[in-house]
């Protein structure tokens, strides 16, 4: 499948970053991260089912990259040996629970992306920093979701980029309400899930282990029995 960020899109991201740097009152280039390019496992690129994790944005100065290929390599290397923060502890836990094998043995069946492709030194993009990249990042996300059409997609936290996806009538917000999980299915039965970013679990009194079990059970049912997802999708189907 075609990778969602091509050479032209990457150059557009670099140009967007330059505009964002100019918005910085201190004109500090390191305050604006270099463009992030998602890590997409080989099996997903070849059309197999997997899990597509989508966070909000990288933090601090993401690895400076001279070109698209180097940026993709940086994401691949980081996904292979991520930090021990809450986000990655959650990703690893879900991955291991779904595939019943170690995280390192499962990376070809997962993808890691962010809604905003240009992060900040501290905090998530907001205000002018969000507006400067929102249109381009929305386009990239649309491409990603097309590529991930055979994947379970998990949004961890929302941004203005997701506004089009959060019309309540299209989601089941009741089944896993106590965990803040919203659920819907594609026309092919693949689950799409949204819930709090892992950094907010404690603030929302969400038990991470319990949430991992709920999420993993939903994804496993879809993986082992395609008709299961299709049956549940009848009342929550999306195009």
LODRENTOR-885133 format. One record per atom (N, C-alpha, C, O, CB): residue in three letters; x, y, z. Coordinates in steps of 0.05 Angstrom, whole numbers, plus 5000, padded with zeros to 4 digits. Glycine has a CB too. Layout:
BEGIN
AlaXYZ ...
***
This chain:
BEGIN
Unk501749765000 Unk500050005000 Unk501750255000 Unk504050255009 Unk498150005024 Unk500650474990 Unk502150714989 Unk502550845016 Unk500650865032 Unk500850914970 Unk504950925023 Unk505551045048 Unk504151315050 Unk504051455030 Unk508551075053 Unk502951385073 Unk501251625074 Unk502751895072 Unk501552105067 Unk499751625100 Unk505451885076 Unk506952135073 Unk509052085051 Unk510851925054 Unk508452215100 Unk508752225028 Unk510652205007 Unk512652435008 Unk512552605026 Unk509252194979 Unk514352454988 Unk516452664988 Unk515252944988 Unk516153115002 Unk518252624964 Unk513152984972 Unk511853244971 Unk510553314998 Unk510853545007 Unk509853254948 Unk509253125009 Unk507953175035 Unk510053235057 Unk509553415074 Unk506252935044 Unk512253095056 Unk514353145075 Unk515553425072 Unk516053565092 Unk516652945072 Unk515853515047 Unk516853795043 Unk514753995052 Unk515454205063 Unk517353835013 Unk512153925049 Unk510054105059 Unk510254125090 Unk509754335102 Unk507253995051 Unk510853895103 Unk511153895132 Unk513554075141 Unk513354215160 Unk511453615143 Unk515754055126 Unk518054215132 Unk517454515129 Unk518254675146 Unk520454145114 Unk515954585108 Unk515154865104 Unk513354955126 Unk513555185135 Unk513854895076 Unk511554775135 Unk509654845156 Unk511254895182 Unk510655075197 Unk507554625160 Unk513254725187 Unk514854765211 Unk516255035211 Unk516455165231 Unk516954535213 Unk517255115187 Unk518555375186 Unk516655605193 Unk517355795206 Unk519755425158 Unk514155575184 Unk512155775191 Unk511655775221 Unk511255985234 Unk509455725175 Unk511555535233 Unk511155515261 Unk513455635277 Unk513055765298 Unk510755225269 Unk515855595268 Unk518255715281 Unk517956025281 Unk518656155301 Unk520855635267 Unk516956135259 Unk516656425258 Unk514556525277 Unk514556765284 Unk515956505230 Unk512856355287 Unk510756435306 Unk511856445334 Unk510656565352 Unk508456245305 Unk514156315339 Unk515256295366 Unk516356575374 Unk517956695360 Unk517556095367 Unk515356675397 Unk516256945405 Unk519256955410 Unk520457175408 Unk514857025431 Unk520556735416 Unk523456735421 Unk524956645396 Unk527456625397 Unk524056555444 Unk523456585375 Unk524756485350 Unk526756265356 Unk528956265347 Unk526156715335 Unk525756075372 Unk527455845380 Unk526755605363 Unk524755475369 Unk527155785410 Unk528355535343 Unk527555305326 Unk527255045341 Unk525654875334 Unk529655275304 Unk528855005363 Unk528654755377 Unk526054725393 Unk525454505403 Unk531054735396 Unk524654945396 Unk522054925410 Unk519954795393 Unk517854705403 Unk521055205418 Unk520454765367 Unk518654645348 Unk519854385338 Unk522054385327 Unk517954825324 Unk518554155343 Unk519653895335 Unk519853875305 Unk518354005290 Unk517953675346 Unk521653715295 Unk521753655267 Unk519453475260 Unk518253345277 Unk524453515259 Unk518653465234 Unk516353305226 Unk516553015235 Unk518652885234 Unk516053315196 Unk514352915244 Unk514052635252 Unk512852475229 Unk510952565217 Unk512352605278 Unk513952245224 Unk512952065203 Unk512251805217 Unk513851695232 Unk515052015180 Unk509851695213 Unk508951465228 Unk510651215222 Unk511751175201 Unk506151405222 Unk510751045243 Unk511850775239 Unk509550595232 Unk507550575247 Unk513450675265 Unk509750445210 Unk507650265201 Unk508949995196 Unk510749965179 Unk506250365175 Unk508149795211 Unk509349525208 Unk508949405181 Unk507049465166 Unk508149345229 Unk510849235174 Unk510849115147 Unk508248965141 Unk507248985118 Unk513248925145 Unk507248815160 Unk504848665155 Unk502448845148 Unk500848775131 Unk504148485179 Unk502249075161 Unk500149255155 Unk500449375128 Unk498449395113 Unk500049485176 Unk502849445120 Unk503349555093 Unk502749355072 Unk502049425049 Unk506349645091 Unk502849095079 Unk502248885059 Unk499348805060 Unk498448625046 Unk503948645065 Unk497748945077 Unk494848905076 Unk493748725098 Unk491348655098 Unk494048795051 Unk495448635117 Unk494548465138 Unk493148625160 Unk493548865162 Unk496848295150 Unk491648485177 Unk490448615200 Unk492448685221 Unk494548545224 Unk488248445211 Unk491948905235 Unk493748975256 Unk492449185274 Unk490049215274 Unk496449085245 Unk494049335290 Unk493149535308 Unk494549805300 Unk496949815299 Unk493549465338 Unk492950005296 Unk494050265289 Unk493550455313 Unk491350545317 Unk492650385263 Unk495750515328 Unk495550695351 Unk496050985342 Unk498051035329 Unk497650605372 Unk494251165349 Unk494551445341 Unk494451625366 Unk492351655378 Unk492351525321 Unk496751745373 Unk496851925395 Unk496352215387 Unk494952265367 Unk499551905409 Unk497452405402 Unk496952685396 Unk499352815382 Unk498952925360 Unk496352835422 Unk501652805393 Unk504052935381 Unk506552845396 Unk506452775419 Unk503753245381 Unk508752855381 Unk511352805395 Unk511953055412 Unk511053275407 Unk513652755375 Unk513553015433 Unk514353225451 Unk517253295448 Unk518853135438 Unk513653155480 Unk518053535456 Unk520753635455 Unk521553645425 Unk519853635408 Unk522753455471 Unk524153655420 Unk525153665392 Unk525453385382 Unk527353245388 Unk527753825390 Unk523553305366 Unk523753045353 Unk526253035336 Unk527153245327 Unk521152985336 Unk527252805331 Unk529852775317 Unk529952935291 Unk528252905273 Unk530252485311 Unk531953125289 Unk532253265264 Unk532853065241 Unk534452895244 Unk534653475266 Unk531453095219 Unk531652915197 Unk532153065171 Unk530753265165 Unk529152735194 Unk534052975156 Unk534753105131 Unk532853035108 Unk532553195089 Unk537553035123 Unk531552805111 Unk529752725089 Unk527652535100 Unk527652455123 Unk531352595066 Unk525752465082 Unk523552295090 Unk524452025100 Unk523551925120 Unk521552265067 Unk526351905085 Unk527251635093 Unk528551635120 Unk528051445136 Unk529151525072 Unk530151835126 Unk531351855152 Unk529251885174 Unk529551775196 Unk533352085153 Unk527252035168 Unk525052085188 Unk523551825193 Unk522851765216 Unk523152295178 Unk523051665172 Unk521751405176 Unk523451215192 Unk522451065209 Unk521051285148 Unk526051225187 Unk527951055202 Unk527951135232 Unk528050955249 Unk530751075191 Unk527851395237 Unk527751485265 Unk525351375280 Unk525551285303 Unk527851795267 Unk523051385266 Unk520651275279 Unk520750975282 Unk519850865303 Unk518151355262 Unk521850835263 Unk522150545265 Unk523950475289 Unk523250295304 Unk523350435239 Unk526150615291 Unk528050555313 Unk526750615340 Unk527150465359 Unk530650705310 Unk525250825342 Unk524050905367 Unk521850705374 Unk521550625397 Unk522851185366 Unk520250625355 Unk518050435360 Unk519250165368 Unk517950015384 Unk516350395335 Unk521650095359 Unk522849835366 Unk523849835395 Unk523849635408 Unk525149775347 Unk524650075404 Unk525750095432 Unk524650355444 Unk526250545449 Unk528850095432 Unk522150375450 Unk520950625460 Unk521650675489 Unk522750505503 Unk517950615457 Unk520950915498 Unk521350975526 Unk519450835544 Unk517750675535 Unk521151285531 Unk519650885570 Unk517950735589 Unk515650905599 Unk514450845620 Unk519650645613 Unk514951115584 Unk512751285592 Unk510051145591 Unk509750925581 Unk512651535574 Unk507951285601 Unk505351165602 Unk504251095575 Unk502950885572 Unk503351365615 Unk504751265554 Unk503751205528 Unk504750935518 Unk503150765509 Unk504551425508 Unk507350895520 Unk508550645509 Unk507950405527 Unk507850185517 Unk511450685505 Unk507750445553 Unk506950225570 Unk504150125562 Unk503749875562 Unk506950315599 Unk502450305555 Unk499750225546 Unk499950085519 Unk498749875515 Unk497850475544 Unk501350195500 Unk501650075473 Unk502749795475 Unk501749605463 Unk503350245455 Unk504849765491 Unk506049495494 Unk504049305507 Unk503949075499 Unk508549515511 Unk502649395527 Unk500749215541 Unk498549115523 Unk497948875522 Unk499549355565 Unk497349295507 Unk495249215488 Unk496449035467 Unk495148825460 Unk494049465475 Unk498749095456 Unk499948935435 Unk500448645445 Unk499748455431 Unk502549055426 Unk501548625469 Unk502148355480 Unk499548205485 Unk499347965480 Unk503848375505 Unk497548345496 Unk495048205503 Unk493548115478 Unk492347895478 Unk493248395519 Unk493648275456 Unk492148195432 Unk493547965417 Unk492247775409 Unk491948445414 Unk496147985414 Unk497547795397 Unk498747565414 Unk499847375402 Unk499747925382 Unk498647575440 Unk499547365458 Unk502447295452 Unk503247065451 Unk497847115454 Unk504047495448 Unk506947465445 Unk508247725453 Unk506947925457 Unk507647385416 Unk510847725455 Unk512247965464 Unk511948205445 Unk511348165422 Unk515247915468 Unk512248435456 Unk512048675439 Unk514048665416 Unk513348735393 Unk512448935456 Unk516448595422 Unk518548595401 Unk517948395378 Unk518848435356 Unk521248515413 Unk516348195384 Unk515547995364 Unk513048085348 Unk512247955329 Unk515047735376 Unk511948315356 Unk509348395344 Unk509448665330 Unk507348755319 Unk507248415366 Unk511748795328 Unk511849065317 Unk511149075288 Unk510249285278 Unk514649175321 Unk511448855273 Unk510648855245 Unk507548865242 Unk506548915219 Unk511748615231 Unk506148825263 Unk503148825262 Unk501949065275 Unk499449085279 Unk502148575275 Unk503649265282 Unk502549515294 Unk503549755278 Unk505549735263 Unk503249535324 Unk502249975283 Unk503150235272 Unk502950435294 Unk501250415312 Unk501450325247 Unk504650635293 Unk504650855313 Unk504651115298 Unk506351175281 Unk507150835331 Unk502651285304 Unk502351535291 Unk501451745311 Unk500851685334 Unk500451525267 Unk501251995302 Unk500252215318 Unk498352385301 Unk498752405276 Unk502552385329 Unk496452515314 Unk494652685299 Unk496052935288 Unk495753005265 Unk492252765317 Unk497653065306 Unk499353285297 Unk502053165290 Unk503253015305 Unk499553505319 Unk503053245267 Unk505653135258 Unk507953315266 Unk510253245261 Unk505653095228 Unk507453545278 Unk509553735287 Unk508953805315 Unk507053955321 Unk509653985268 Unk510553705333 Unk510053745362 Unk511553985372 Unk513054125357 Unk510753505378 Unk511254035398 Unk512654265411 Unk514454165433 Unk514353935441 Unk510554455423 Unk516154345442 Unk518054265463 Unk516654185489 Unk517554005502 Unk519954505469 Unk514454315495 Unk512954235518 Unk509954275512 Unk509154475501 Unk513754405543 Unk508354075520 Unk505554095514 Unk504754025486 Unk506553985469 Unk504554375520 Unk502254005481 Unk501253935454 Unk500654195438 Unk500154405450 Unk498753765455 Unk500854175412 Unk500254415395 Unk497454525401 Unk495554375402 Unk500554355365 Unk497254785403 Unk494754925407 Unk494955195394 Unk497055285386 Unk493954945438 Unk492655335393 Unk492655605382 Unk493755615354 Unk493155445337 Unk494255795400 Unk495455805348 Unk496655835321 Unk498355605314 Unk498655535290 Unk498256095320 Unk499655475333 Unk501355245327 Unk499655005317 Unk500654845301 Unk502955155352 Unk497254985327 Unk495454775317 Unk494254855290 Unk494154695272 Unk493254725337 Unk493355105288 Unk492055195263 Unk493955175239 Unk493155115217 Unk491155485266 Unk496555235244 Unk498555235222 Unk498754965208 Unk499354955184 Unk501255315232 Unk498254745223 Unk498654475211 Unk496154315209 Unk496154085199 Unk500654325228 Unk493854425219 Unk491454265221 Unk490454155194 Unk489853925192 Unk489254425234 Unk490454325174 Unk489354235148 Unk491154015136 Unk490153815126 Unk489254475128 Unk493754055137 Unk495553855126 Unk495453595142 Unk495453375130 Unk498453965125 Unk495353615168 Unk495353375184 Unk492653225181 Unk492652975183 Unk495753445214 Unk490553365177 Unk487953245172 Unk488053075146 Unk487052855145 Unk485653445170 Unk489253195125 Unk489653045100 Unk491252795104 Unk490552585093 Unk490953225079 Unk493452815119 Unk495152585123 Unk493652375139 Unk493852135132 Unk497752665139 Unk492152455159 Unk490552255175 Unk488552115157 Unk488051875161 Unk489152395198 Unk487252255139 Unk485352125121 Unk486751905105 Unk485651685101 Unk484152335102 Unk489151965096 Unk490651755081 Unk491351525099 Unk491251285091 Unk493251875069 Unk492051585124 Unk492851375142 Unk490451185148 Unk490750945149 Unk493851495169 Unk488151305151 Unk485751135157 Unk484950965133 Unk483850755137 Unk483451315166 Unk485551065109 Unk485050895086 Unk486950655086 Unk486150425081 Unk485351055060 Unk489450715092 Unk491450495094 Unk490750305116 Unk491250065114 Unk494250615098 Unk489650405138 Unk489050245161 Unk486250125160 Unk485150055181 Unk489350405187 Unk485050105137 Unk482350015135 Unk481949725145 Unk479749645152 Unk481350035107 Unk484149575146 Unk483949295156 Unk485149275184 Unk485749055193 Unk485449105137 Unk485349505197 Unk486549505224 Unk484449595245 Unk482549735239 Unk488949685225 Unk484949505269 Unk483649625292 Unk485049895297 Unk487549895299 Unk483649445318 Unk483650115299 Unk484850375303 Unk484150465331 Unk481850455340 Unk483750575282 Unk486250565346 Unk485850665373 Unk486850955374 Unk489251005370 Unk487350485394 Unk484951145378 Unk485751425382 Unk486151465412 Unk484351405428 Unk483451615371 Unk488451555420 Unk489051615448 Unk489151915452 Unk491252035448 Unk491751475456 Unk486952025459 Unk486652315462 Unk485652435436 Unk486152335415 Unk489352435470 Unk484252665438 Unk483252795415 Unk484353075412 Unk485253195431 Unk480152805416 Unk484153175387 Unk485053445380 Unk482953555360 Unk481053405353 Unk487853445367 Unk483153805352 Unk481153905332 Unk481153745306 Unk479153755291 Unk481854195326 Unk483253595301 Unk483453435276 Unk481253225277 Unk480353135255 Unk486253305273 Unk480453135300 Unk478452915302 Unk475553005303 Unk473752835306 Unk479052745326 Unk475053265301 Unk472353365304 Unk470353225286 Unk468153165294 Unk472253655300 Unk471253165261 Unk469453035242 Unk468752755250 Unk466752645241 Unk470653035214 Unk470352635268 Unk469952355275 Unk468252325301 Unk467552105308 Unk472552215279 Unk467652545314 Unk466452525340 Unk463552635341 Unk462852785359 Unk468052675360 Unk462052555321 Unk459152605322 Unk457952375338 Unk457952145330 Unk457852625293 Unk456752435361 Unk456052235380 Unk454252015369 Unk454351785378 Unk454652365403 Unk452552085350 Unk450751885339 Unk452151655326 Unk450951435322 Unk448852015319 Unk454651695318 Unk456151485304 Unk457751305323 Unk459051115313 Unk458051605284 Unk457551355348 Unk459251205367 Unk457551075389 Unk455451165397 Unk461351395380 Unk458650845399 Unk457550725423 Unk459250835446 Unk461550755450 Unk457650405422 Unk458051015462 Unk459451135484 Unk458551025511 Unk459351125532 Unk459051435484 Unk456850815510 Unk455750705535 Unk456950435544 Unk457350395568 Unk452850665531 Unk457650265525 Unk458649995533 Unk461050005551 Unk461149855571 Unk459349845508 Unk462950185546 Unk465350205562 Unk465550475575 Unk467750595577 Unk467850145546 Unk463250585583 Unk463050855593 Unk464950905617 Unk466151125619 Unk460250925601 Unk465150705635 Unk466750745659 Unk469750785653 Unk471250885670 Unk466350515678 Unk470550715629 Unk473350755621 Unk473750985601 Unk475951025592 Unk474450495609 Unk471551125595 Unk471751345577 Unk472251255548 Unk473351405532 Unk473951525585 Unk471451015541 Unk471950905514 Unk469550945496 Unk467250885504 Unk472650605516 Unk470051045473 Unk467951065452 Unk468750865430 Unk471050825424 Unk467751355440 Unk466650735419 Unk467150515400 Unk465350535376 Unk462950605379 Unk466750245414 Unk466450465353 Unk464750425330 Unk466250235311 Unk468550165317 Unk464150705315 Unk464950155289 Unk466049955271 Unk466050055243 Unk464250205235 Unk464649685274 Unk467949975227 Unk467950035199 Unk465849855185 Unk464849665198 Unk470749995186 Unk465349905160 Unk463449735145 Unk464449445143 Unk462749265140 Unk462949845117 Unk467049405146 Unk468149135145 Unk468349005173 Unk469348785175 Unk470849145132 Unk467449155193 Unk467449035220 Unk469849095237 Unk469948995259 Unk467248745217 Unk471849255227 Unk474149315243 Unk473449525264 Unk472049725258 Unk476449425225 Unk474349485289 Unk473649675310 Unk475349925309 Unk477749915304 Unk473949535337 Unk474050155315 Unk475450405319 Unk474750495347 Unk472450515354 Unk474550625297 Unk476850555363 Unk476450615391 Unk477750885397 Unk479850955386 Unk477550395409 Unk476451035415 Unk477551285425 Unk477351275455 Unk475251195466 Unk476151535413 Unk479451365468 Unk479351405497 Unk481451605506 Unk482951705490 Unk479751135512 Unk481451655532 Unk483351855543 Unk486251775535 Unk486951545532 Unk483051875573 Unk487951985533 Unk490751935531 Unk491751815557 Unk490851885578 Unk492352195524 Unk493651625556 Unk494551495580 Unk495451685602 Unk495251625626 Unk496851315574 Unk496351925595 Unk497152115616 Unk494852205633 Unk495152305655 Unk498552355603 Unk492352175622 Unk489952265636 Unk488652035652 Unk486652085665 Unk488052385617 Unk489651795650 Unk488351575664 Unk487851625693 Unk485651595704 Unk489951315660 Unk489951705707 Unk489751755736 Unk487751975742 Unk486151955761 Unk492451825748 Unk487852195726 Unk485952415730 Unk483052335727 Unk481352435740 Unk486652645712 Unk482652135709 Unk479952045703 Unk479151795718 Unk477151675713 Unk479652005673 Unk480951715737 Unk480451475753 Unk480151225736 Unk478451055743 Unk477951515771 Unk481651205715 Unk481550975697 Unk483750785706 Unk486050855709 Unk481851065667 Unk483050525710 Unk484950325717 Unk486050215691 Unk484650095675 Unk483650095733 Unk488650255686 Unk489950185661 Unk489649895654 Unk489049815632 Unk492850275661 Unk490249715674 Unk490049425669 Unk487349345660 Unk487049175642 Unk490949275694 Unk485249455673 Unk482549385665 Unk481849485638 Unk480549345622 Unk480549495686 Unk482749725631 Unk482249835605 Unk483649665583 Unk482449615562 Unk483250125603 Unk486149595588 Unk487549425569 Unk486049165564 Unk485849075541 Unk490449355580 Unk484949045585 Unk483448795581 Unk480948845564 Unk480448685546 Unk482548685608 Unk479449055569 Unk477049125553 Unk477849165523 Unk476649045505 Unk475649375564 Unk479849335519 Unk480649395491 Unk481649145477 Unk480849095454 Unk482849615491 Unk483348995490 Unk484448755478 Unk482348555471 Unk482448425450 Unk486548635497 Unk480448515489 Unk478248325483 Unk476748405458 Unk476048235442 Unk476348295507 Unk476148665456 Unk474648765432 Unk476248705407 Unk475048625387 Unk474149065435 Unk478848765407 Unk480448725383 Unk480848425377 Unk480748355353 Unk483148855387 Unk481248265397 Unk481547975392 Unk479047855380 Unk479347685362 Unk482247835418 Unk476747935389 Unk474247825377 Unk474147875348 Unk473247715332 Unk471847935391 Unk475048115340 Unk475048195312 Unk477148035296 Unk476647955274 Unk475448495309 Unk479447995308 Unk481647855295 Unk481047565289 Unk481647465268 Unk484147875311 Unk479847435309 Unk479347145306 Unk476847075292 Unk476546855281 Unk479447015333 Unk474947265291 Unk472347205278 Unk471247445263 Unk469947605276 Unk470347105298 Unk471747465237 Unk470947705222 Unk467947755224 Unk467047985223 Unk471747675194 Unk466347545226 Unk463447585227 Unk462547705253 Unk460447835254 Unk462047325222 Unk464147675274 Unk463447795300 Unk463248095297 Unk461348225305 Unk465447715322 Unk465448205286 Unk465448495283 Unk463348595264 Unk462048795270 Unk468148585272 Unk462848445243 Unk460748525224 Unk457948525237 Unk456348705231 Unk460748335200 Unk457448335254 Unk454848325267 Unk454448565285 Unk452348685286 Unk454548065283 Unk456548625301 Unk456348855319 Unk456249115304 Unk455249315314 Unk458648855338 Unk457349125280 Unk457549365265 Unk454849465253 Unk454549695245 Unk459549335242 Unk452849285253 Unk450349355239 Unk449149615249 Unk448049765234 Unk448349125243 Unk449249655276 Unk447949895287 Unk449950135289 Unk449150355297 Unk446749835314 Unk452450085283 Unk454450295287 Unk456150325262 Unk458350435263 Unk456250235311 Unk455150235239 Unk456750225215 Unk457350505205 Unk455750685206 Unk455250075193 Unk459750535195 Unk460650785182 Unk461650725155 Unk462250495148 Unk462850925199 Unk461950925139 Unk462950885111 Unk465950895111 Unk467150865090 Unk461851095092 
***
